[in-house]
Amino acid sequence: MHIDIYHIFNFGFALVFTILGILMFVVHMPNDSEFKGYRKARLTLGLGFVIMSLYCIFRTLVKQEFHDFQTFWLLIGVSLLFSWLNYTAFLFLIRTSHKVRYHFVVDGIMPLVLILVGGVCGIVFPYTQKVISYLFGLIFLLKCAWMFYVCDKEWQKVAKDLENNYDNNPDIVWMRRLVWLTLILSIFTLISWYIPALHVIYAIIGPVTHTYMVLKMVNYMPRKICEMRNDKTYTESESIKIKTPVSKSIVAVLEPKIEQWIANKGFCKANLSIKDVALELGTNHNYLSKYLNNNLNVSFQVWLNTLRVVESKQILLSENISIEEVGIKVGIPQSYNFSRWFRIVTGETPFKYRQHLTSRVS
């Protein structure tokens, strides 16, 4: 009777994963170059759902003892692959650097290979199955913990970057929530193997968690597209006014320092806050903010990122490097932020700007 219930759970999971996978593939995805990472995230997560659906269908159709070595081997392998695809989709979603994604993908292959080889050894040498099973559990836990650490660390970088590049920060807390939920579900998968009764709880929290993940991802881009198209953040930041005037003496002291700071390309440092810049200029951040608002009629973020975009135009003209590398050189390491600010300042994306430069030369 226990096996029958277990198979019913698998059938239900297969149905849920199939529906979620279809949603990931068929719901509209924008073609804009700025959202390439989002498209990759959707496709990667969709692939994970398809794999899990096939696994659940297989477990439903194939009658096999619940606690044999082959079943555990398959469970660990598929679960690790699914977690890996989830975390990889997350890295695509937040547009981490190519280097981070590359190492994450390459490193992720190693434990899967170890589990594959270990499974074959366990079948060929049955007396090693108990030891190998423990190794499987250890590899699974360590790898999930490592993937969680990398993704959470990258999320913190993005959060810090958004804090320094947005006047009104978009809500990305839900992204970190997904990272934690993925870790919890991964650990729960292993625990429920040893305590089968927990499958009832997993059968509830699993579909709910993955449905939440899909809905957040599907709804995420329309909001970002609306923000980009309407440039709401830019409009709001430009409307900020500080009425308290800055004395002429402070202006006289600040202006030459700012000109020198710009000449030295101090704005090309990443993660600059108004306090950091004020410290470099030898002034108080309140004075700097008042100066920018009253004398230049811009907020700090608009002023800083306009300088960066102007510099990036020169780099796009003179250097044959990727758009992502250009953003890094001018202090905006996140691809989406760089494309967003470039479009706000110039009216077009850096990709289209470079295309226009190339067409003029040819």
C-alpha positions in Angstrom: 0.0 0.0 0.0 2.9 2.3 0.8 4.3 1.8 -2.7 0.9 2.6 -4.3 0.8 5.9 -2.4 4.3 6.7 -3.3 3.5 6.1 -7.0 0.4 8.4 -6.7 2.7 11.1 -5.4 5.0 10.6 -8.3 2.1 10.9 -10.8 1.0 14.1 -9.2 4.5 15.5 -9.3 4.9 14.5 -12.9 1.7 16.4 -13.7 2.8 19.5 -11.8 6.3 19.6 -13.3 4.9 19.1 -16.8 2.5 22.1 -16.5 5.3 24.3 -15.0 7.7 23.2 -17.7 5.2 24.1 -20.4 4.6 27.5 -18.8 8.4 28.2 -18.8 8.6 27.5 -22.5 5.4 29.0 -23.9 4.7 32.1 -21.9 5.9 35.1 -23.8 9.6 36.0 -23.5 10.9 39.4 -24.7 13.3 39.4 -27.6 15.3 42.5 -26.4 19.0 41.9 -26.0 18.8 43.2 -22.4 16.7 40.2 -21.4 19.0 37.5 -22.8 19.8 36.3 -19.3 16.1 36.1 -18.4 15.4 34.0 -21.5 18.2 31.6 -20.6 16.9 31.4 -17.0 13.5 30.5 -18.2 14.7 27.8 -20.6 17.1 26.4 -18.0 14.4 26.1 -15.4 12.0 24.7 -18.0 14.6 22.0 -18.8 14.8 21.1 -15.1 11.0 20.7 -14.9 11.0 18.5 -17.9 13.7 16.3 -16.5 11.9 16.0 -13.2 8.6 15.2 -15.0 10.3 12.4 -16.9 11.8 11.1 -13.7 8.5 11.0 -11.9 6.8 9.3 -14.8 9.6 6.7 -14.8 9.2 6.1 -11.1 5.4 5.7 -11.5 5.6 3.2 -14.3 8.6 1.1 -13.2 7.8 -1.1 -10.2 10.8 -1.2 -8.0 11.6 -1.7 -4.4 11.5 1.7 -2.6 14.8 1.4 -0.7 17.1 -0.4 -3.2 20.5 1.0 -4.3 19.5 1.7 -7.9 16.5 3.8 -6.8 18.6 5.9 -4.4 21.3 6.3 -7.1 18.7 7.6 -9.6 17.0 9.9 -6.9 20.3 11.5 -5.9 21.5 12.0 -9.5 18.2 13.5 -10.8 17.7 15.7 -7.6 21.3 17.1 -7.9 20.8 17.8 -11.6 17.5 19.5 -10.9 19.0 21.7 -8.1 22.0 22.5 -10.3 19.7 23.7 -13.1 17.6 25.7 -10.6 20.7 27.5 -9.3 22.1 28.0 -12.8 18.8 29.6 -13.9 19.1 31.9 -10.9 22.5 33.0 -12.0 21.2 33.7 -15.5 18.3 35.7 -14.0 20.4 38.1 -12.0 22.9 38.4 -14.9 26.1 37.4 -13.0 29.4 37.6 -14.9 30.3 35.1 -17.5 33.2 33.9 -15.4 31.0 33.0 -12.5 28.5 31.2 -14.6 31.2 29.3 -16.5 32.9 28.0 -13.3 29.5 27.2 -11.8 28.6 25.1 -14.8 31.9 23.3 -15.1 32.1 22.6 -11.3 28.5 21.3 -11.4 29.4 18.6 -13.8 32.0 17.0 -11.5 29.6 15.7 -8.7 27.2 14.3 -11.4 30.1 12.4 -12.9 31.1 11.1 -9.5 27.6 9.9 -8.8 27.4 8.2 -12.2 30.7 6.4 -11.7 29.8 5.5 -8.1 26.5 4.1 -9.2 28.1 1.8 -11.8 30.7 0.7 -9.2 27.9 -0.1 -6.7 26.1 -2.3 -9.3 29.3 -4.1 -10.3 30.5 -4.5 -6.7 27.3 -4.9 -4.6 29.3 -5.1 -1.3 30.2 -1.4 -1.7 26.7 -0.2 -2.0 26.2 0.9 1.6 29.4 3.0 1.6 28.7 4.5 -1.8 25.2 5.4 -0.6 26.6 7.4 2.3 29.0 9.1 -0.1 26.1 9.9 -2.4 24.3 11.7 0.4 27.5 13.6 1.5 28.2 14.7 -2.1 24.6 15.8 -2.5 24.6 17.9 0.7 28.0 19.5 0.1 27.2 20.3 -3.5 23.8 21.8 -2.7 25.4 23.9 0.1 28.1 25.1 -2.2 25.6 26.1 -4.9 23.5 27.9 -2.3 26.6 29.8 -1.1 27.6 30.9 -4.6 24.1 32.0 -5.5 23.5 33.8 -2.2 26.8 35.6 -2.5 26.0 36.7 -6.1 22.6 37.9 -4.9 24.2 40.1 -2.3 26.4 41.6 -5.0 23.4 42.4 -7.1 21.5 43.9 -4.2 24.5 46.1 -3.4 24.8 47.1 -7.0 21.1 48.0 -7.3 21.4 50.0 -4.1 24.2 52.1 -5.7 22.5 52.4 -9.2 18.8 52.9 -8.5 17.1 55.7 -6.7 14.1 53.5 -6.2 15.3 49.9 -5.8 13.3 47.2 -7.5 12.1 44.3 -5.3 14.4 41.4 -5.7 14.0 39.9 -2.2 11.9 37.2 -3.7 15.0 36.0 -5.7 16.9 35.3 -2.4 13.8 33.6 -1.1 14.0 31.2 -4.1 17.6 30.4 -3.3 16.7 29.5 0.2 13.7 27.4 -0.8 15.8 25.5 -3.3 18.3 24.6 -0.6 15.5 23.6 1.8 13.8 21.4 -0.8 17.1 19.8 -1.7 17.8 18.8 1.9 14.2 17.7 2.4 14.6 15.4 -0.6 17.4 13.5 1.1 15.8 13.4 4.5 12.5 12.1 3.1 14.4 9.1 1.6 15.2 7.9 5.1 11.8 9.0 6.6 9.3 8.0 3.9 6.4 9.5 5.9 7.8 13.0 5.1 6.8 12.5 1.4 3.3 13.6 2.4 4.7 17.0 3.5 7.0 17.2 0.5 4.1 16.5 -1.8 2.5 19.7 -0.5 5.5 22.1 -0.2 7.2 20.9 -3.3 4.5 21.9 -5.9 3.7 25.1 -4.0 7.3 26.2 -4.0 7.9 25.5 -7.6 4.6 27.1 -8.6 5.6 30.2 -6.7 9.0 30.2 -8.5 7.4 30.0 -11.9 4.8 32.8 -11.2 7.5 35.1 -9.9 9.7 34.6 -12.9 6.9 35.0 -15.4 5.7 38.2 -13.7 9.2 39.6 -13.1 10.0 40.7 -16.7 6.8 42.5 -17.6 7.4 44.8 -14.6 11.0 45.4 -15.6 10.1 46.0 -19.2 7.5 48.5 -18.1 10.1 50.3 -16.0 12.6 50.3 -18.8 10.1 51.5 -21.4 8.7 54.3 -19.3 12.0 55.2 -17.5 10.0 55.7 -14.3 13.1 55.5 -12.1 14.8 58.2 -14.1 11.8 60.5 -14.0 11.4 60.2 -10.3 15.1 60.7 -9.6 15.2 63.8 -11.8 12.3 65.3 -9.9 14.1 65.2 -6.5 14.9 68.6 -5.3 16.6 69.8 -2.1 15.5 73.3 -1.4 18.3 74.2 1.0 20.8 76.2 -1.1 24.5 75.5 -1.1 26.7 78.4 -0.2 28.9 79.9 -2.9 32.0 79.1 -0.9 31.2 75.4 -0.9 30.4 75.5 -4.6 33.8 77.2 -5.2 35.6 74.5 -3.3 33.6 71.5 -4.7 33.6 72.3 -8.4 37.4 72.0 -9.1 37.5 68.9 -7.0 34.7 67.3 -8.9 36.3 68.3 -12.2 39.5 66.7 -11.2 37.7 63.6 -9.9 36.0 63.3 -13.3 39.2 63.8 -15.1 40.7 60.9 -13.1 37.7 58.8 -14.0 36.8 58.2 -10.4 33.3 57.3 -11.5 34.6 54.1 -13.1 34.8 52.3 -9.7 32.0 49.9 -9.0 29.6 50.1 -6.1 30.1 53.8 -5.5 27.7 55.4 -3.0 27.3 59.1 -2.5 29.1 58.8 0.8 32.1 57.1 -1.0 32.3 59.9 -3.6 31.9 62.6 -0.9 34.7 61.1 1.1 37.0 61.1 -2.0 36.1 64.8 -2.6 36.8 65.6 1.0 33.3 66.8 1.7 30.0 65.7 3.4 27.6 63.7 1.3 24.7 66.1 2.2 26.7 69.0 0.6 27.4 66.9 -2.5 23.8 65.9 -2.8 22.6 69.5 -2.5 25.2 70.7 -5.0 24.1 68.1 -7.6 20.4 68.8 -7.1 20.6 72.6 -7.0 23.5 73.3 -9.4 23.3 70.5 -11.9 19.6 69.6 -11.4 20.2 65.9 -11.1 20.3 63.3 -8.4 23.5 61.5 -7.5 22.7 58.3 -9.4 21.7 60.0 -12.6 24.9 62.2 -12.5 27.2 59.2 -11.7 25.7 56.9 -14.3 25.6 59.6 -17.0 29.3 60.0 -16.5 29.7 56.2 -16.8 27.6 56.0 -20.0 29.5 58.9 -21.7 32.8 57.0 -20.9 31.4 53.8 -22.2 30.6 55.4 -25.5 34.3 56.1 -26.0 35.2 52.6 -25.1 32.6 51.2 -27.5 34.1 53.3 -30.2 37.8 52.5 -29.5 37.9 48.9 -28.0 36.6 45.6 -29.4 35.3 44.1 -26.1 32.0 42.7 -25.1 29.1 44.8 -23.8 29.4 43.2 -20.4 33.2 44.0 -20.2 32.4 47.7 -21.1 29.9 47.9 -18.2 32.5 46.4 -15.9 35.2 48.9 -17.0 32.9 51.9 -16.3 31.7 50.7 -12.9 28.4 49.0 -13.7 29.2 45.3 -13.6 25.6 44.1 -13.9 24.6 43.8 -17.5 21.0 44.8 -17.0 21.9 48.0 -15.1 24.4 49.0 -17.7 22.0 48.5 -20.6 19.3 50.3 -18.7 21.3 53.4 -17.9 22.8 53.4 -21.4 19.3 53.5 -22.8 18.2 56.2 -20.4 21.1 58.5 -21.3 21.4 57.8 -25.1 17.9 56.5 -26.1 19.2 53.2 -27.4 20.9 50.1 -26.0 24.7 49.7 -26.1 24.3 46.8 -28.6 22.3 49.0 -31.0 24.7 51.9 -30.4 27.7 49.7 -31.4 25.8 48.4 -34.5 25.3 52.0 -35.6 29.0 52.7 -35.1 29.9 49.7 -37.1 27.6 50.6 -40.0 29.0 54.1 -40.1 32.5 52.8 -40.4 31.6 50.3 -43.1 
